[in-house]
Amino acid sequence: MSTNFKASKFLIYLACLGMLVLLGWLDYITGYELGFFVFYSAPVGIAAWNLGRWPAVGMSLVASFAWALADSYAGAKYSTRFALYWNNGIHFGSFIINAFAIARIKKELDLRHHLHAELKSVREALRTVAKQLPTCPICGRTHSPGSIANEEWRMSQPPPELEGAICAPCLALDGKSK
């Protein structure tokens, strides 16, 4: 892993921590009656998207702590300690769900981009091979020299990966079966 890559991940983590400090301070100065819960999810989401699941879990813990600290210093009073622990646990659980969900979405999206690039490469290789075939891969007819320039051939829409390989009669049959 390159130094720049590690440094950028570290800076993202520091930026998320800075956002939590700022949110905690804003939560504190506005008082405990105004809820900032949704805003605490933003640094968790940013960490999950850019850094992965486990750094986002750490950010979830810090977000829960910042929320509890801001509420405590703002003067929030709970009838029991259980209510404080319950609220903090619910916030932490929500942050964890966000962290896991966003990290999973990012992972699946990255996989999709990778598979798309791989599919594009394979299709290009298939096109190259299919154009070199002397016969139609569907019916086995030999390509005539002028068949590719044939108007009927150009008007039909072959699958892109077999462009130039399927003969006109097979394309016409395929068009009728749709």
N, C-alpha and C positions, 0 to 999 in steps of 0.2 A: 504494500500500500504506500503510495507516494506521500511525501511530507505535506504537500499542498492539500491533498485530499483529507488527511488527518487534521490539518489546521482549519480547513473550512468546516469540518464536522464539529470541531471544538468551538469555533466561533458561533456556529448555529446553536449549539448547546448553551453557550454563554448568553447569546441574544435571548433565548427562551427564558433563561433564569432572570435576565434583566427585565423582560416583560412581566414575569411573575412578581418581581420586586415592585415594579411600577403599579401593577394591578393591586397588589396588597396595600400599597400606600393609598391609592385612590379609593379602595374599599374602606380603608380605615378612616380617611378624612370625610367620606360621605356618610359614614355611620352604618350601623349594622342593619338598619331598617331597609336600606336599598340593597338588593341582591346583585352581586357581580358574578354569580356562579357561571354563567355562559361564557363570560370573558376569560375565565381561568382555563377554559377548554382550548382556547386558541394556541397557547404555547405547547400544550400537550399534543395537539394535532400537528403543529409544525414539527415538533420533535419526532412524532411517529412517521410523518411523511418523509422527512429528510434523513433521519438517523436510524429509524427502525423501532421495533417493538420494545426492546428492553430499555433503551434510553428514554423512551416515552413513559415507561412504567416509573422510572426514577423521577421524571418530570411530573407525573401524576402525584407522587408522594410529596414533592415540593409544593405543588399547587394546593394540595389538601392542607399542608402545614401553613402555607401563606394565608389561605382562607381562614383557618382557625385562629391564627395569630391576629389577623386584621379584625376579626369579629371580637376576639377577646379584648384587644386594646381599644376597640370602639365602644366597649361597654355592654356587649351582648350578655344578657342574663338568662340562664336556663334554670328551670325548676329542679332538674336533677342532672347529675354528671352523665347519666345515661343519654339524655337528650343531646348533649354536646358530642358524645362519642358516636351516637347514632347519626347525627347530621354530618359529622366528619367522615364516617364510614360510607354513607350514601354518596357524598361528593367524591370520595376516593374511588368508590366502585364505578361511578359514572365516568370518571376520568380514565379508569382502566379500560372500560368498555370502549370508549372513544379511541384510546391508544391502540388497542388490539384491532379494532375495526379499520381504522385509518391505515395502520401498518399493513394489514392484510389487503386492503384495496390497492395500496401502492405496489405491493409485491405482485399481485395478480395483473395489474396494469403493466408493470415492467416485463412480466412473463409474456403478456400478450404482444407487446412491442417486439420482444425477442423472437417470438414465433412468427410474427408477421414478416420480419426481416428474413428469417430462415425460409419461410414459404416463398417469398419473392425471389430469393436466390435459387431455390429448387425449381420454380416455374421458369426462370430464365435458362437454367440448364436443360430443362425439358424442351423448351422452345428450340434451343440450339440443336439438340439431338433429333427432335421431330423434323426439323427442316432438312436434315441430312438423310432421312429415310427415303428410299426409292419408291416405296409403296405407301398407300393409305393404311394407317394402323387399324382402321375399322373393317374395311372390306378386302384389303390386300391388293387392290388394283394398282397398277403401275401408273405413276404420274406421267401425263403427257407433257411435253415441253411447254405448251401454251396454256395449260390448265390453270396455272396460278394467276395468269393475266386475264382469264375469262371473267366477263362482267358478272355472271351468276356467282362465281366464286367470291369476287370482291364484295358483292351486295350481302352475302350471307355472313352471319356472325359466328365464326368458330370459337371454341374455347380458346382464350389467349395462349394457353400453354401448348396448344396443338395447331396454332396458326401456321399455315403453309404445309401441313402434313396430311390433312384430311381432304379427300377428293370431293369435287362438287356434287356428285350424286349422293354421297353419304351425308354431306351437309344438308342437301335438300330433304333427305329422309329424316334427318334429325329435326329440321324445321317443321315438318309435318307432324312429328310425334309430340310436339310441345303443346 
